[in-house]
């Protein structure tokens, strides 16, 4: 019998078998990564080590494990404040607590926790809009599965009040919107009074401060945060802004 051992990523294979002078087979051990080095030892001789481990283009004796896949997020929506935990069911999250890194819309989870090769949890960061959840394991990033199971939706903005609710037709007055799910980014928030865009000055999750644009009459207030919006007609909600007469 030949004295044979095969390692993938430094971990011994099981059921390694010599087939011919050019072929050996083995059952791959658990592992992660796109270029796990493969080393064969046969009758006291071994294949040379890869000079650049982890680089498949320069290490031909390597094995690629499948990349991670996020198949479902539960719950799949929540407030823009973040800070709560969601469960991510999927595949190929790795073999140890340090294997996986998680993000929502490009922002790292406040805390990522590996549970198993098919389950991880994420403490959702602050954010707005509809975003994808990405898992990364040893440089391999998850791609979107069929059905958009990796999508997480921050709750849309809600306007509760406009203070003051009336202003000068010439504009220029500071107005405060109170509500929730506004996020914290001026760049991702916009306010319209009727067809008139307003200049946003300050944004927090529960308040937007903007400069009243010029206009006339009673106008509804529209708030857009990320790719989500709320438009509130003043007669039904009291969330409109009125202009004084000349």
Phi and psi restraints in degrees (value plus and minus 20) as a CYANA .aco file:
   2 UNK   PHI    -101.1   -61.1
   2 UNK   PSI     123.8   163.8
   3 UNK   PHI    -107.6   -67.6
   3 UNK   PSI      79.9   119.9
   4 UNK   PHI    -145.9  -105.9
   4 UNK   PSI     116.3   156.3
   5 UNK   PHI    -162.5  -122.5
   5 UNK   PSI     124.8   164.8
   6 UNK   PHI    -150.8  -110.8
   6 UNK   PSI     113.7   153.7
   7 UNK   PHI    -142.1  -102.1
   7 UNK   PSI     118.9   158.9
   8 UNK   PHI    -140.4  -100.4
   8 UNK   PSI      97.8   137.8
   9 UNK   PHI      42.2    82.2
   9 UNK   PSI       9.6    49.6
  10 UNK   PHI      62.6   102.6
  10 UNK   PSI     -20.6    19.4
  11 UNK   PHI    -127.8   -87.8
  11 UNK   PSI     111.7   151.7
  12 UNK   PHI     -83.8   -43.8
  12 UNK   PSI     118.9   158.9
  13 UNK   PHI     -93.4   -53.4
  13 UNK   PSI     140.4   180.4
  14 UNK   PHI    -123.7   -83.7
  14 UNK   PSI     135.2   175.2
  15 UNK   PHI      36.5    76.5
  15 UNK   PSI      23.3    63.3
  16 UNK   PHI     -91.6   -51.6
  16 UNK   PSI     112.6   152.6
  17 UNK   PHI    -155.9  -115.9
  17 UNK   PSI     117.4   157.4
  18 UNK   PHI    -104.2   -64.2
  18 UNK   PSI     106.3   146.3
  19 UNK   PHI    -125.9   -85.9
  19 UNK   PSI     -60.6   -20.6
  20 UNK   PHI    -182.6  -142.6
  20 UNK   PSI    -198.1  -158.1
  21 UNK   PHI     -85.3   -45.3
  21 UNK   PSI     -34.4     5.6
  22 UNK   PHI    -139.1   -99.1
  22 UNK   PSI     -19.5    20.5
  23 UNK   PHI    -162.1  -122.1
  23 UNK   PSI     110.5   150.5
  24 UNK   PHI    -149.8  -109.8
  24 UNK   PSI     135.9   175.9
  25 UNK   PHI    -148.5  -108.5
  25 UNK   PSI     136.1   176.1
  26 UNK   PHI    -179.1  -139.1
  26 UNK   PSI     142.8   182.8
  27 UNK   PHI    -112.7   -72.7
  27 UNK   PSI      97.9   137.9
  28 UNK   PHI     -83.1   -43.1
  28 UNK   PSI     119.3   159.3
  29 UNK   PHI     -98.3   -58.3
  29 UNK   PSI     147.7   187.7
  30 UNK   PHI     -78.7   -38.7
  30 UNK   PSI     124.0   164.0
  31 UNK   PHI    -196.1  -156.1
  31 UNK   PSI    -199.7  -159.7
  32 UNK   PHI    -162.1  -122.1
  32 UNK   PSI     144.5   184.5
  33 UNK   PHI      86.5   126.5
  33 UNK   PSI     139.5   179.5
  34 UNK   PHI    -109.2   -69.2
  34 UNK   PSI     -32.8     7.2
  35 UNK   PHI    -169.2  -129.2
  35 UNK   PSI      43.9    83.9
  36 UNK   PHI     -94.3   -54.3
  36 UNK   PSI     101.5   141.5
  37 UNK   PHI     -84.7   -44.7
  37 UNK   PSI     120.0   160.0
  38 UNK   PHI    -127.9   -87.9
  38 UNK   PSI     108.0   148.0
  39 UNK   PHI    -147.0  -107.0
  39 UNK   PSI     109.1   149.1
  40 UNK   PHI    -132.5   -92.5
  40 UNK   PSI     110.7   150.7
  41 UNK   PHI    -138.6   -98.6
  41 UNK   PSI     105.3   145.3
  42 UNK   PHI    -157.3  -117.3
  42 UNK   PSI      97.9   137.9
  43 UNK   PHI      31.9    71.9
  43 UNK   PSI      23.3    63.3
  44 UNK   PHI      66.7   106.7
  44 UNK   PSI     -26.4    13.6
  45 UNK   PHI    -128.9   -88.9
  45 UNK   PSI     129.7   169.7
  46 UNK   PHI    -156.8  -116.8
  46 UNK   PSI     134.8   174.8
  47 UNK   PHI     -87.9   -47.9
  47 UNK   PSI     128.2   168.2
  48 UNK   PHI     -87.2   -47.2
  48 UNK   PSI     126.1   166.1
  49 UNK   PHI     -88.2   -48.2
  49 UNK   PSI     132.9   172.9
  50 UNK   PHI     -91.1   -51.1
  50 UNK   PSI     114.1   154.1
  51 UNK   PHI     -93.4   -53.4
  51 UNK   PSI     -43.1    -3.1
  52 UNK   PHI    -151.7  -111.7
  52 UNK   PSI      54.4    94.4
  53 UNK   PHI     -76.6   -36.6
  53 UNK   PSI     120.3   160.3
  54 UNK   PHI      71.2   111.2
  54 UNK   PSI     -26.3    13.7
  55 UNK   PHI    -133.4   -93.4
  55 UNK   PSI      81.2   121.2
  56 UNK   PHI     -83.1   -43.1
  56 UNK   PSI     -49.1    -9.1
  57 UNK   PHI     -92.1   -52.1
  57 UNK   PSI     -38.9     1.1
  58 UNK   PHI    -138.2   -98.2
  58 UNK   PSI     -17.8    22.2
  59 UNK   PHI    -150.4  -110.4
  59 UNK   PSI      69.2   109.2
  60 UNK   PHI     -92.4   -52.4
  60 UNK   PSI     -45.6    -5.6
  61 UNK   PHI    -109.2   -69.2
  61 UNK   PSI      47.1    87.1
  62 UNK   PHI    -156.8  -116.8
  62 UNK   PSI     143.5   183.5
  63 UNK   PHI    -146.2  -106.2
  63 UNK   PSI     115.6   155.6
  64 UNK   PHI    -123.9   -83.9
  64 UNK   PSI      98.2   138.2
  65 UNK   PHI     -99.4   -59.4
  65 UNK   PSI     131.1   171.1
  66 UNK   PHI     -83.8   -43.8
  66 UNK   PSI     124.8   164.8
  67 UNK   PHI     -91.8   -51.8
  67 UNK   PSI     143.4   183.4
  68 UNK   PHI     -88.4   -48.4
  68 UNK   PSI     135.4   175.4
  69 UNK   PHI    -155.6  -115.6
  69 UNK   PSI     106.2   146.2
  70 UNK   PHI    -114.9   -74.9
  70 UNK   PSI      93.6   133.6
  71 UNK   PHI    -117.5   -77.5
  71 UNK   PSI     -47.8    -7.8
  72 UNK   PHI    -176.5  -136.5
  72 UNK   PSI     130.4   170.4
  73 UNK   PHI    -142.9  -102.9
  73 UNK   PSI     106.4   146.4
  74 UNK   PHI    -158.7  -118.7
  74 UNK   PSI     103.1   143.1
  75 UNK   PHI     -88.6   -48.6
  75 UNK   PSI     138.4   178.4
  76 UNK   PHI    -120.9   -80.9
  76 UNK   PSI      -3.6    36.4
  77 UNK   PHI    -175.3  -135.3
  77 UNK   PSI     142.8   182.8
  78 UNK   PHI     159.1   199.1
  78 UNK   PSI     152.4   192.4
  79 UNK   PHI     -81.4   -41.4
  79 UNK   PSI     136.4   176.4
  80 UNK   PHI     -90.3   -50.3
  80 UNK   PSI     -33.5     6.5
  81 UNK   PHI     -88.0   -48.0
  81 UNK   PSI     -43.4    -3.4
  82 UNK   PHI      46.3    86.3
  82 UNK   PSI    -185.4  -145.4
  83 UNK   PHI      71.8   111.8
  83 UNK   PSI     -16.0    24.0
  84 UNK   PHI    -135.9   -95.9
  84 UNK   PSI     144.6   184.6
  85 UNK   PHI    -120.9   -80.9
  85 UNK   PSI     115.8   155.8
  86 UNK   PHI    -140.1  -100.1
  86 UNK   PSI     132.1   172.1
  87 UNK   PHI    -121.8   -81.8
  87 UNK   PSI     114.7   154.7
  88 UNK   PHI    -137.0   -97.0
  88 UNK   PSI      84.3   124.3
  89 UNK   PHI    -106.4   -66.4
  89 UNK   PSI     119.1   159.1
  90 UNK   PHI    -194.2  -154.2
  90 UNK   PSI    -168.9  -128.9
  91 UNK   PHI    -163.1  -123.1
  91 UNK   PSI     134.6   174.6
  92 UNK   PHI      42.7    82.7
  92 UNK   PSI      22.2    62.2
  93 UNK   PHI    -102.7   -62.7
  93 UNK   PSI     -22.4    17.6
  94 UNK   PHI      83.7   123.7
  94 UNK   PSI    -191.0  -151.0
  95 UNK   PHI    -139.8   -99.8
  95 UNK   PSI     -16.8    23.2
  96 UNK   PHI    -171.4  -131.4
  96 UNK   PSI     142.2   182.2
  97 UNK   PHI     -78.5   -38.5
  97 UNK   PSI     -42.4    -2.4
  98 UNK   PHI    -111.4   -71.4
  98 UNK   PSI     -15.4    24.6
  99 UNK   PHI     -90.8   -50.8
  99 UNK   PSI     -63.8   -23.8
 100 UNK   PHI    -132.1   -92.1
 100 UNK   PSI     121.8   161.8
 101 UNK   PHI    -140.7  -100.7
 101 UNK   PSI     116.8   156.8
 102 UNK   PHI    -142.4  -102.4
 102 UNK   PSI     128.1   168.1
 103 UNK   PHI    -166.7  -126.7
 103 UNK   PSI     136.0   176.0
 104 UNK   PHI    -143.9  -103.9
 104 UNK   PSI      96.4   136.4
 105 UNK   PHI      39.1    79.1
 105 UNK   PSI      12.0    52.0
 106 UNK   PHI      66.7   106.7
 106 UNK   PSI     -27.5    12.5
 107 UNK   PHI    -118.4   -78.4
 107 UNK   PSI     108.2   148.2
 108 UNK   PHI     -80.6   -40.6
 108 UNK   PSI     120.4   160.4
 109 UNK   PHI     -78.7   -38.7
 109 UNK   PSI     124.4   164.4
 110 UNK   PHI     -78.9   -38.9
 110 UNK   PSI     -51.1   -11.1
 111 UNK   PHI    -173.1  -133.1
 111 UNK   PSI     106.8   146.8
 112 UNK   PHI    -125.3   -85.3
 112 UNK   PSI     115.9   155.9
 113 UNK   PHI    -153.3  -113.3
 113 UNK   PSI     101.4   141.4
 114 UNK   PHI     -98.3   -58.3
 114 UNK   PSI     110.6   150.6
 115 UNK   PHI    -127.9   -87.9
 115 UNK   PSI     -66.5   -26.5
 116 UNK   PHI    -181.3  -141.3
 116 UNK   PSI    -198.4  -158.4
 117 UNK   PHI     -82.1   -42.1
 117 UNK   PSI     -38.4     1.6
 118 UNK   PHI    -140.4  -100.4
 118 UNK   PSI     -13.1    26.9
 119 UNK   PHI    -167.9  -127.9
 119 UNK   PSI     116.8   156.8
 120 UNK   PHI    -166.4  -126.4
 120 UNK   PSI     142.9   182.9
 121 UNK   PHI    -146.9  -106.9
 121 UNK   PSI     132.8   172.8
 122 UNK   PHI    -154.6  -114.6
 122 UNK   PSI     110.2   150.2
 123 UNK   PHI    -106.7   -66.7
 123 UNK   PSI      91.9   131.9
 124 UNK   PHI     -85.4   -45.4
 124 UNK   PSI     112.1   152.1
 125 UNK   PHI     -96.8   -56.8
 125 UNK   PSI     146.7   186.7
 126 UNK   PHI     -83.5   -43.5
 126 UNK   PSI     121.8   161.8
 127 UNK   PHI    -195.8  -155.8
 127 UNK   PSI     159.9   199.9
 128 UNK   PHI    -162.0  -122.0
 128 UNK   PSI     140.3   180.3
 129 UNK   PHI      63.6   103.6
 129 UNK   PSI    -186.3  -146.3
 130 UNK   PHI    -126.1   -86.1
 130 UNK   PSI     101.8   141.8
 131 UNK   PHI    -151.5  -111.5
 131 UNK   PSI     141.8   181.8
 132 UNK   PHI    -118.6   -78.6
 132 UNK   PSI     123.9   163.9
 133 UNK   PHI    -115.0   -75.0
 133 UNK   PSI     108.4   148.4
 134 UNK   PHI    -139.5   -99.5
 134 UNK   PSI     114.3   154.3
 135 UNK   PHI    -127.5   -87.5
 135 UNK   PSI     117.9   157.9
 136 UNK   PHI    -146.1  -106.1
 136 UNK   PSI     108.3   148.3
 137 UNK   PHI    -151.3  -111.3
 137 UNK   PSI      96.1   136.1
 138 UNK   PHI      29.1    69.1
 138 UNK   PSI      26.5    66.5
 139 UNK   PHI      63.3   103.3
 139 UNK   PSI     -26.8    13.2
 140 UNK   PHI    -116.7   -76.7
 140 UNK   PSI     105.1   145.1
 141 UNK   PHI    -122.7   -82.7
 141 UNK   PSI     125.9   165.9
 142 UNK   PHI     -91.4   -51.4
 142 UNK   PSI     122.8   162.8
 143 UNK   PHI    -119.3   -79.3
 143 UNK   PSI     142.5   182.5
 144 UNK   PHI     -92.5   -52.5
 144 UNK   PSI     107.8   147.8
 145 UNK   PHI     -99.3   -59.3
 145 UNK   PSI     145.3   185.3
 146 UNK   PHI     -79.8   -39.8
 146 UNK   PSI     119.6   159.6
 147 UNK   PHI      71.6   111.6
 147 UNK   PSI     -18.2    21.8
 148 UNK   PHI      37.0    77.0
 148 UNK   PSI      20.8    60.8
 149 UNK   PHI     -89.0   -49.0
 149 UNK   PSI     -35.0     5.0
 150 UNK   PHI    -115.8   -75.8
 150 UNK   PSI      -4.7    35.3
 151 UNK   PHI    -111.1   -71.1
 151 UNK   PSI     114.6   154.6
 152 UNK   PHI    -140.9  -100.9
 152 UNK   PSI     113.3   153.3
 153 UNK   PHI    -133.8   -93.8
 153 UNK   PSI      97.9   137.9
 154 UNK   PHI     -90.1   -50.1
 154 UNK   PSI     125.2   165.2
 155 UNK   PHI     -82.2   -42.2
 155 UNK   PSI     124.5   164.5
 156 UNK   PHI     -91.3   -51.3
 156 UNK   PSI     141.3   181.3
 157 UNK   PHI     -87.4   -47.4
 157 UNK   PSI     128.8   168.8
 158 UNK   PHI    -151.2  -111.2
 158 UNK   PSI     106.3   146.3
 159 UNK   PHI    -119.3   -79.3
 159 UNK   PSI     102.9   142.9
 160 UNK   PHI    -118.8   -78.8
 160 UNK   PSI     -54.5   -14.5
 161 UNK   PHI    -177.2  -137.2
 161 UNK   PSI     137.9   177.9
 162 UNK   PHI    -144.5  -104.5
 162 UNK   PSI     104.1   144.1
 163 UNK   PHI    -153.3  -113.3
 163 UNK   PSI     103.4   143.4
 164 UNK   PHI     -91.1   -51.1
 164 UNK   PSI     143.1   183.1
 165 UNK   PHI    -113.9   -73.9
 165 UNK   PSI     -16.5    23.5
 166 UNK   PHI    -165.2  -125.2
 166 UNK   PSI     132.9   172.9
 167 UNK   PHI    -179.2  -139.2
 167 UNK   PSI     159.8   199.8
 168 UNK   PHI     -89.9   -49.9
 168 UNK   PSI     115.2   155.2
 169 UNK   PHI     -77.3   -37.3
 169 UNK   PSI     -43.7    -3.7
 170 UNK   PHI     -97.8   -57.8
 170 UNK   PSI     -30.1     9.9
 171 UNK   PHI      56.0    96.0
 171 UNK   PSI    -186.4  -146.4
 172 UNK   PHI      74.3   114.3
 172 UNK   PSI     -28.1    11.9
 173 UNK   PHI    -105.4   -65.4
 173 UNK   PSI     123.8   163.8
 174 UNK   PHI     -99.6   -59.6
 174 UNK   PSI     111.6   151.6
 175 UNK   PHI    -147.0  -107.0
 175 UNK   PSI     122.6   162.6
 176 UNK   PHI    -133.5   -93.5
 176 UNK   PSI     107.0   147.0
 177 UNK   PHI    -117.2   -77.2
 177 UNK   PSI     111.7   151.7
 178 UNK   PHI    -135.1   -95.1
 178 UNK   PSI     121.9   161.9
 179 UNK   PHI     154.0   194.0
 179 UNK   PSI    -155.9  -115.9
 180 UNK   PHI    -176.6  -136.6
 180 UNK   PSI     142.9   182.9
 181 UNK   PHI      43.4    83.4
 181 UNK   PSI      20.2    60.2
 182 UNK   PHI    -111.1   -71.1
 182 UNK   PSI     -31.8     8.2
 183 UNK   PHI      56.9    96.9
 183 UNK   PSI    -173.8  -133.8
 184 UNK   PHI    -160.6  -120.6
 184 UNK   PSI     -12.9    27.1
 185 UNK   PHI    -130.3   -90.3
 185 UNK   PSI     101.9   141.9
 186 UNK   PHI     -83.7   -43.7
 186 UNK   PSI     -53.6   -13.6
 187 UNK   PHI     -86.3   -46.3
 187 UNK   PSI     -44.6    -4.6
 188 UNK   PHI    -125.3   -85.3
 188 UNK   PSI     -14.2    25.8
 189 UNK   PHI    -137.9   -97.9
 189 UNK   PSI     120.3   160.3
 190 UNK   PHI    -162.1  -122.1
 190 UNK   PSI     131.6   171.6
 191 UNK   PHI    -150.1  -110.1
 191 UNK   PSI     115.9   155.9
 192 UNK   PHI    -144.6  -104.6
 192 UNK   PSI     118.5   158.5
 193 UNK   PHI    -129.9   -89.9
 193 UNK   PSI      85.5   125.5
 194 UNK   PHI      42.2    82.2
 194 UNK   PSI    -140.6  -100.6
 195 UNK   PHI    -121.0   -81.0
 195 UNK   PSI      -8.8    31.2
 196 UNK   PHI    -124.2   -84.2
 196 UNK   PSI      98.2   138.2
 197 UNK   PHI     -92.3   -52.3
 197 UNK   PSI     122.3   162.3
 198 UNK   PHI    -128.1   -88.1
 198 UNK   PSI     132.1   172.1
 199 UNK   PHI    -106.9   -66.9
 199 UNK   PSI      98.6   138.6
 200 UNK   PHI    -100.8   -60.8
 200 UNK   PSI     109.8   149.8
 201 UNK   PHI    -121.2   -81.2
 201 UNK   PSI     -61.3   -21.3
 202 UNK   PHI    -171.7  -131.7
 202 UNK   PSI     123.8   163.8
 203 UNK   PHI    -155.1  -115.1
 203 UNK   PSI     111.9   151.9
 204 UNK   PHI    -152.7  -112.7
 204 UNK   PSI     154.4   194.4
 205 UNK   PHI     -81.6   -41.6
 205 UNK   PSI     -48.0    -8.0
 206 UNK   PHI    -134.7   -94.7
 206 UNK   PSI     -16.3    23.7
 207 UNK   PHI    -173.9  -133.9
 207 UNK   PSI     118.7   158.7
 208 UNK   PHI    -145.9  -105.9
 208 UNK   PSI     108.9   148.9
 209 UNK   PHI    -126.2   -86.2
 209 UNK   PSI     105.2   145.2
 210 UNK   PHI    -157.9  -117.9
 210 UNK   PSI     144.3   184.3
 211 UNK   PHI    -115.7   -75.7
 211 UNK   PSI     105.5   145.5
 212 UNK   PHI     -82.7   -42.7
 212 UNK   PSI     104.7   144.7
 213 UNK   PHI    -100.8   -60.8
 213 UNK   PSI     141.4   181.4
 214 UNK   PHI     -81.9   -41.9
 214 UNK   PSI     127.2   167.2
 215 UNK   PHI     153.3   193.3
 215 UNK   PSI     158.6   198.6
 216 UNK   PHI    -157.3  -117.3
 216 UNK   PSI     133.5   173.5
 217 UNK   PHI      59.8    99.8
 217 UNK   PSI    -191.6  -151.6
 218 UNK   PHI    -115.2   -75.2
 218 UNK   PSI     106.1   146.1
 219 UNK   PHI    -145.6  -105.6
 219 UNK   PSI     127.5   167.5
 220 UNK   PHI     -98.0   -58.0
 220 UNK   PSI     139.5   179.5
 221 UNK   PHI    -129.6   -89.6
 221 UNK   PSI     108.7   148.7
 222 UNK   PHI    -139.2   -99.2
 222 UNK   PSI     108.6   148.6
 223 UNK   PHI    -137.7   -97.7
 223 UNK   PSI     111.5   151.5
 224 UNK   PHI    -143.5  -103.5
 224 UNK   PSI     108.1   148.1
 225 UNK   PHI    -147.7  -107.7
 225 UNK   PSI      96.5   136.5
 226 UNK   PHI      43.1    83.1
 226 UNK   PSI    -144.3  -104.3
 227 UNK   PHI    -128.5   -88.5
 227 UNK   PSI       1.7    41.7
 228 UNK   PHI    -142.9  -102.9
 228 UNK   PSI     128.1   168.1
 229 UNK   PHI    -165.1  -125.1
 229 UNK   PSI     142.3   182.3
 230 UNK   PHI    -155.8  -115.8
 230 UNK   PSI     113.1   153.1
 231 UNK   PHI    -141.3  -101.3
 231 UNK   PSI     101.0   141.0
 232 UNK   PHI    -138.1   -98.1
 232 UNK   PSI      85.7   125.7
 233 UNK   PHI     -84.5   -44.5
 233 UNK   PSI     114.7   154.7
 234 UNK   PHI     -82.0   -42.0
 234 UNK   PSI     -57.3   -17.3
 235 UNK   PHI     -83.1   -43.1
 235 UNK   PSI     -53.9   -13.9
 236 UNK   PHI    -104.4   -64.4
 236 UNK   PSI     -51.1   -11.1
 237 UNK   PHI    -138.1   -98.1
 237 UNK   PSI     -37.2     2.8
 238 UNK   PHI      53.7    93.7
 238 UNK   PSI      -9.7    30.3
 239 UNK   PHI    -118.9   -78.9
 239 UNK   PSI       3.5    43.5
 240 UNK   PHI    -116.6   -76.6
 240 UNK   PSI     154.1   194.1
 241 UNK   PHI    -143.9  -103.9
 241 UNK   PSI     111.2   151.2
 242 UNK   PHI    -124.3   -84.3
 242 UNK   PSI     137.4   177.4
 243 UNK   PHI    -136.5   -96.5
 243 UNK   PSI     117.7   157.7
 244 UNK   PHI     -91.7   -51.7
 244 UNK   PSI     132.3   172.3
 245 UNK   PHI    -101.3   -61.3
 245 UNK   PSI     142.8   182.8
